[in-house]
Amino acid sequence: MQKQRIAHSTETAKKALVFLCSTLIILPGCLVTEDDADAQSAPQTDTATAPEPPPSDAAAAPDAEMDIRLDGTSETLIQDEIIVGDAGSYSLLDGEIILEFTDDTLRDQRITVERSLVDFRGQVVIGYIWGPHGLPIDPPANLTVTLSTSELTSEKPDTFRLLYLTDDGPKPLVQTDPTLTEDIITFRAQLTTLIDTVVAVP
């Protein structure tokens, strides 16, 4: 009788052991610790840092066109523009500049001018910054510039001329001698290219 009880207990123990072993085989992948549960329930955050913007390339900026104001201290006084149409005369800067085109080659072309005071060779003179810089004008336009002689700061205003400012230095435009009338001086020249100009002594 005692042997039967021992055999029955042994058999029960074996079954319990088999059940326990099978449970241990199945559960490991399913076991979730309390810490794991907290981690899974916590909101997920993206810890990756945002990519840094590419460094700005200063060399990629367009080079500034030749600017007569770079010759020294200057003061912009007034700006103006026209849209070229038919042949004829166009007024800029309240009549200070007159451009006369002999044909309509530049029809619909926008032309700008900025009047500045420029430090030119140690003297403050009047300068004109034209745009678009370097635009050829063919046939040339007739350019008339009218100024008060007091703006030339000289006892001999008739020695002044209209000068192109080029990479090789100032060059005179093709022009006639200026005309003096009381306190007014008028310059007349041929404008062949929209290059920055000054009113100065050559």
Beta strands, then each sheet from edge to edge (+ up, - down):
strand 1: 74-83
strand 2: 88-92
strand 3: 97-101
strand 4: 110-120
strand 5: 123-131
strand 6: 136-148
strand 7: 161-166
strand 8: 169-172
strand 9: 179-181
strand 10: 184-193
strand 11: 197-200
sheet 1: 1+ 4- 5+ 11- 7+ 8-
sheet 2: 2+ 3- 6+ 10- 9+
end
